[in-house]
């Protein structure tokens, strides 16, 4: 056991130093005019311990056992508060710039980088400050029965599966209102895969203005049938279930989240491409689905290849599972808004470090990076000796056309009743006996 203690901390240090040296971290602190004393928990050591805590999945009181350092939970908590939020943002930006999105097998699709965009929700501590900032989910009667529930809008690179950028939103705010804030993290001519909740005239127009391409599933009420009607019209037929269509701004209603000036600056008309395809399952009826894209050249971008590319959008759900279940992003422990933002940035930093190990191992074993086991990589980083080369990590079998399991569980009785009010309002004062 003594040989294991401290190995995880050394592993975290070596992985982070591979991209950003200690001198660069100190230079970032000076650029942000952050002053610190020459103590044990300086900014660099605090970042290492922060990453180690998330990697090991322990509380601040248990960090000393994993790191092999005599540090208390109170001292570590104060050190985290001293870390400037802008320092962590700059650190993550430096790391993201040095990531290599180029994967194996040419990686890019027809010369384009591909980004996966979607949103998820997570829970935070039940404090009045976080509840006021992010809000809670409510049932049909308007009663809140859960923890503060922020939303996370994220973009991933399809080749390396690294996380490019995240945006934390209140629960009541729609992800489509902040989609344009992700464009700065994408290179020119990137193809963005998104679900039907992010489809809209304003999103596609601003995407084209940013020199990006979109491949988004269409909701049924935006599908053009026949010659179309209103603001959505058919121009011509490009092939089987392949239409060249136009979306006009004149008859559309301005979104409430967009200012009038920005809305009027959008182009009057968009020329797009609508493709219909069937989802076939043996023993079940076929279902129709539609995608809209700005890639309008049928010769360079065949319809079948676009449908197959969009099928990879589901990979983003696997990355969210790794973030929430494997790393523990399902519920954050910070009790302030600044603490939640810091913890989110450190989760992204750790996730990208793990992904870099998986990408290197995938290139060595000559498999795609999504087949390397995420949890096996976590275990190696936690228990491997410093400067030790990774052994052949587990490779998940290639499972195609798997049957869909029902989203149901056996009836399980819970020991306690459901918490229907904020926990703070139900806490009783401590009791004591008096004569």
C-alpha positions in Angstrom: 0.0 0.0 0.0 2.9 2.3 0.7 4.1 2.0 -2.9 0.7 3.1 -4.2 0.3 6.2 -2.0 1.5 9.2 -4.0 1.5 7.4 -7.3 -1.8 8.9 -8.4 -0.6 12.4 -7.6 2.6 11.9 -9.6 0.5 10.6 -12.5 -1.7 13.7 -12.5 1.3 15.9 -12.4 3.1 14.2 -15.2 -0.1 14.2 -17.4 -0.7 17.9 -16.8 3.0 18.8 -17.3 2.9 17.0 -20.6 0.8 19.9 -22.0 1.4 22.8 -19.6 4.5 23.1 -17.6 4.7 24.4 -14.0 6.4 27.6 -15.2 3.5 28.3 -17.6 1.0 27.9 -14.7 2.9 30.3 -12.6 3.1 32.7 -15.5 -0.7 32.5 -15.9 -1.0 33.4 -12.2 1.2 36.4 -12.6 -0.7 37.5 -15.7 -3.9 37.4 -13.7 -2.2 39.3 -10.9 -2.8 36.5 -8.4 -0.6 36.7 -5.3 0.3 33.8 -3.2 2.7 32.9 -0.4 5.3 30.2 -0.6 3.3 27.5 1.2 2.5 23.9 0.8 -0.8 24.5 -0.9 0.4 26.9 -3.6 -1.8 27.3 -6.8 0.0 24.5 -8.7 -0.3 22.0 -5.8 -3.9 22.9 -5.3 -4.7 22.3 -8.9 -3.0 18.9 -8.7 -4.9 17.9 -5.6 -8.2 19.2 -7.1 -7.7 16.9 -10.1 -6.7 14.0 -7.9 -9.8 14.4 -5.8 -12.1 14.2 -8.8 -10.0 11.3 -10.3 -10.2 9.2 -7.1 -13.8 10.3 -6.3 -13.1 11.0 -2.7 -14.0 13.9 -0.4 -11.6 16.6 0.6 -11.0 14.7 3.9 -9.9 11.6 1.9 -7.4 13.4 -0.4 -4.6 13.1 2.1 -4.8 9.3 1.9 -4.7 9.2 -1.9 -2.1 11.9 -2.3 0.2 10.8 0.6 0.2 14.4 1.9 -0.7 15.6 5.4 -3.4 18.1 4.3 -6.7 18.7 6.0 -10.0 19.2 4.4 -10.2 22.8 5.8 -6.9 23.8 4.3 -7.7 22.3 0.9 -11.1 24.1 0.9 -9.5 27.4 1.6 -6.8 26.8 -1.1 -9.6 26.1 -3.6 -11.3 29.4 -2.7 -8.0 31.2 -3.3 -7.7 29.9 -6.9 -8.8 32.6 -9.3 -11.6 31.4 -11.7 -9.9 33.1 -14.6 -6.8 31.1 -14.0 -8.7 27.8 -14.4 -10.3 29.2 -17.6 -7.0 30.2 -19.1 -5.5 26.8 -18.1 -8.3 24.9 -19.8 -8.0 27.1 -22.9 -4.3 26.4 -23.1 -4.9 22.7 -22.8 -7.7 22.7 -25.4 -5.4 24.6 -27.9 -2.8 21.9 -27.5 -5.1 19.0 -27.9 -4.8 17.1 -31.2 -8.2 16.6 -32.7 -6.8 14.7 -35.6 -7.5 11.1 -35.1 -6.5 8.0 -37.1 -7.9 6.9 -40.5 -7.8 10.5 -41.8 -10.2 11.4 -39.0 -11.9 14.3 -40.7 -15.1 13.7 -42.7 -14.6 14.9 -46.3 -11.9 17.3 -45.1 -14.1 18.8 -42.4 -13.7 18.6 -38.6 -16.9 17.3 -36.9 -18.2 18.6 -33.6 -21.0 17.0 -31.4 -23.2 19.5 -29.6 -25.8 18.7 -27.0 -26.9 19.5 -23.5 -27.4 17.7 -20.2 -28.4 18.5 -16.7 -26.6 17.9 -13.4 -27.3 18.5 -9.7 -25.6 20.8 -7.2 -25.8 21.3 -3.4 -29.2 22.5 -2.1 -28.3 26.1 -1.1 -30.3 29.2 -1.6 -27.6 30.8 -3.7 -27.4 28.0 -6.2 -31.2 27.6 -6.2 -31.5 31.3 -7.0 -28.9 31.1 -9.8 -29.8 27.9 -11.6 -33.4 27.1 -10.4 -35.0 23.8 -9.8 -37.2 21.5 -11.9 -40.9 21.6 -11.1 -43.7 19.1 -11.6 -47.0 19.7 -13.4 -48.4 21.5 -10.3 -45.4 23.9 -10.1 -43.9 22.3 -7.0 -40.1 22.0 -6.8 -39.0 18.6 -5.6 -35.3 18.3 -6.4 -31.9 19.9 -6.0 -30.8 22.9 -8.0 -30.6 21.7 -11.6 -28.2 23.6 -14.0 -27.9 22.7 -17.6 -24.7 22.1 -19.4 -24.3 22.9 -23.1 -21.1 21.2 -24.4 -19.3 20.6 -27.7 -17.1 17.5 -28.3 -14.7 16.8 -31.1 -15.8 13.6 -32.9 -12.3 12.4 -33.8 -10.6 12.6 -30.3 -13.9 12.9 -28.3 -12.2 15.7 -26.3 -14.5 18.4 -24.8 -14.0 21.7 -26.5 -16.2 24.1 -24.6 -19.0 24.1 -21.9 -21.6 26.6 -20.9 -23.6 26.4 -17.7 -27.2 27.6 -17.9 -30.1 27.9 -15.6 -32.7 25.1 -15.7 -35.3 27.4 -17.3 -33.2 28.6 -20.1 -33.1 26.8 -23.5 -29.8 25.6 -25.0 -30.6 27.1 -28.4 -30.3 30.6 -26.9 -26.6 30.1 -26.2 -25.6 27.9 -29.2 -23.7 30.7 -30.9 -21.3 31.0 -27.9 -19.9 27.6 -28.9 -18.9 28.7 -32.4 -15.6 30.3 -31.2 -14.3 26.9 -30.1 -14.7 25.4 -33.6 -12.4 25.7 -36.5 -13.7 27.1 -39.8 -15.7 24.6 -42.0 -16.5 22.4 -39.0 -19.6 20.3 -39.4 -21.8 20.5 -36.2 -24.1 17.6 -35.4 -27.0 18.5 -33.1 -30.4 17.2 -32.1 -33.8 18.6 -33.1 -33.9 21.0 -30.1 -31.2 23.2 -31.6 -32.8 23.5 -35.1 -34.0 27.0 -36.1 -33.6 29.8 -38.7 -31.5 32.0 -36.4 -29.1 29.2 -35.4 -28.5 28.1 -39.0 -28.1 31.7 -40.3 -25.5 32.5 -37.6 -23.8 29.2 -38.2 -23.3 30.1 -41.8 -22.1 33.6 -40.8 -19.4 31.9 -38.7 -18.2 29.8 -41.6 -19.5 26.6 -40.0 -21.8 23.8 -41.4 -24.7 22.2 -39.6 -26.3 18.8 -39.7 -29.3 18.9 -37.5 -32.3 16.7 -37.1 -35.6 18.4 -37.9 -38.7 18.4 -35.7 -41.8 17.4 -37.6 -43.3 20.9 -37.6 -40.4 22.2 -39.7 -40.4 19.4 -42.3 -41.3 20.5 -45.8 -43.8 18.2 -47.5 -44.8 18.7 -51.1 -44.0 22.2 -52.2 -44.0 23.5 -48.7 -45.9 26.5 -47.2 -45.3 29.7 -45.4 -41.6 30.4 -44.8 -40.5 26.9 -45.8 -40.6 26.1 -49.5 -39.1 23.5 -51.8 -36.8 24.6 -54.5 -36.0 21.4 -56.4 -35.4 17.7 -55.9 -31.8 16.5 -55.7 -32.4 12.8 -55.4 -34.4 10.2 -53.6 -35.8 11.8 -50.4 -33.3 14.6 -51.0 -34.7 18.2 -51.4 -33.1 21.6 -51.9 -35.3 24.0 -49.8 -35.4 27.6 -48.8 -36.2 29.1 -45.4 -37.3 32.8 -45.5 -37.1 35.2 -42.6 -39.9 37.6 -43.6 -42.8 35.5 -42.3 -41.1 34.1 -39.3 -41.5 35.4 -35.7 -38.5 36.8 -34.0 -37.2 34.7 -31.1 -37.7 36.3 -27.8 -34.0 35.7 -26.8 -32.7 37.7 -29.8 -32.6 41.4 -30.1 -34.5 43.1 -33.0 -31.3 44.5 -34.5 -29.6 41.1 -34.6 -32.7 39.5 -36.1 -32.9 42.1 -38.9 -29.2 41.6 -39.6 -29.8 38.0 -40.5 -30.1 37.1 -44.2 -33.5 37.2 -45.8 -33.3 33.6 -47.1 -31.4 30.4 -46.4 -30.8 27.7 -49.0 -30.7 24.4 -47.2 -30.9 20.7 -47.9 -33.5 18.4 -46.4 -33.0 14.6 -46.3 -35.5 12.1 -45.2 -34.6 8.6 -44.0 -36.3 5.6 -42.4 -35.5 4.0 -39.1 -36.1 0.3 -39.6 -36.5 -2.3 -36.9 -37.4 -5.9 -37.5 -40.9 -6.7 -36.3 -41.8 -3.0 -35.9 -43.1 -0.3 -38.1 -40.6 1.9 -39.9 -40.3 5.5 -38.6 -39.4 8.5 -40.7 -36.9 11.1 -39.6 -35.5 14.2 -41.3 -32.2 16.1 -41.2 -31.4 19.6 -42.4 -27.9 20.6 -43.5 -26.1 23.5 -45.1 -24.0 21.1 -47.2 -26.0 21.4 -50.4 -23.7 19.7 -52.9 -25.2 16.3 -53.6 -22.1 15.2 -55.6 -19.6 15.9 -52.9 -21.8 15.0 -50.0 -24.1 12.1 -50.9 -27.3 11.8 -48.9 -26.5 8.3 -47.5 -23.1 9.5 -46.2 -24.8 12.4 -44.4 -27.3 10.1 -42.8 -24.5 7.8 -41.6 -22.6 10.8 -40.3 -25.6 12.0 -38.3 -25.9 8.5 -36.8 -22.7 9.2 -34.9 -24.4 12.0 -33.0 -25.4 9.4 -30.4 -21.7 9.3 -29.3 -22.3 12.5 -27.4 -24.6 10.6 -25.0 -21.8 8.2 -24.3 -19.5 11.1 -23.4 -22.1 12.5 -21.1 -22.4 9.1 -19.4 -18.7 9.1 -18.8 -18.8 12.6 -17.4 -21.8 12.0 -15.1 -21.3 8.4 -14.0 -17.6 7.6 -14.3 -16.2 10.9 -13.2 -19.0 11.9 -10.9 -20.4 15.1 -12.5 -23.9 13.9 -11.7 -23.9 16.0 -8.5 -21.3 18.6 -7.6 -20.3 19.3 -4.0 -19.6 23.0 -4.2 -22.0 25.3 -2.3 -21.4 28.6 -4.2 -21.8 29.7 -7.8 -18.1 30.4 -8.1 -17.3 27.0 -6.6 -19.6 25.2 -9.0 -17.9 26.9 -12.0 -14.4 26.0 -10.7 -15.5 22.4 -10.2 -16.9 22.2 -13.7 -13.7 23.5 -15.2 -11.7 20.9 -13.3 -14.0 18.1 -14.5 -13.4 19.2 -18.1 -9.7 19.4 -17.5 -9.6 15.9 -16.0 -11.8 14.5 -18.8 -9.6 15.8 -21.5 -6.5 14.4 -19.8 -8.1 11.0 -19.7 -9.1 11.3 -23.3 -5.6 12.1 -24.3 -4.4 8.8 -22.7 -7.2 6.9 -24.5 -6.3 8.6 -27.9 -2.6 7.6 -27.5 -3.6 4.0 -26.6 -6.0 3.8 -29.5 -3.3 4.8 -31.9 -1.0 2.2 -30.4 -3.6 -0.6 -30.6 -4.9 0.6 -34.0 -8.5 0.9 -32.9 -10.9 3.9 -32.8 -10.6 6.0 -29.7 -14.3 5.3 -28.7 -13.5 1.6 -28.2 -10.9 2.1 -25.4 -12.5 1.6 -22.0 -12.9 4.9 -20.2 -13.1 3.3 -16.7 -10.1 1.1 -17.3 -8.1 4.2 -18.2 -9.3 5.9 -15.0 -8.1 2.9 -13.0 -4.7 3.0 -14.7 -4.2 6.7 -14.0 -5.2 6.2 -10.4 -2.8 3.3 -9.6 0.0 3.4 -12.2 3.5 4.3 -11.1 5.0 7.6 -12.2 6.4 7.7 -15.8 5.0 4.2 -16.4 3.8 3.4 -19.9 0.2 2.2 -20.0 -0.3 -1.5 -20.6 -2.7 -2.6 -23.3 -6.0 -1.1 -22.0 -9.3 -2.8 -22.4 -10.9 -2.5 -25.8 -14.7 -2.7 -25.9 -16.1 -5.0 -28.4 -17.6 -3.5 -31.6 -21.3 -3.9 -31.0 -23.5 -3.0 -33.9 -27.2 -3.3 -34.3 -27.7 -4.2 -30.6 -31.2 -4.7 -29.5 -32.6 -1.8 -27.5 -33.3 -2.6 -23.8 -36.4 -1.3 -22.1 -36.0 1.7 -19.9 -37.7 0.0 -16.9 -36.6 -1.5 -13.7 -38.0 -4.1 -11.3 -40.0 -2.5 -8.5 -37.6 -1.5 -5.8 -38.9 -0.1 -2.5 -37.1 2.7 -1.0 -36.4 3.0 2.7 -37.3 6.7 3.1 -40.0 8.9 1.7 -39.5 11.4 -1.1 -38.0 14.8 -0.2 -40.6 17.3 -1.4 -39.2 20.5 0.2 -35.7 22.1 0.3 -33.6 20.2 2.8 -32.6 23.4 4.6 -36.3 24.1 5.5 -36.7 20.7 7.1 -33.5 20.6 9.2 -34.3 20.6 12.9 -32.1 22.3 15.5 -29.9 20.1 17.6 -31.5 18.7 20.8 -30.0 18.7 24.2 -31.0 17.6 27.7 -31.4 20.1 30.5 -32.4 19.8 34.1 
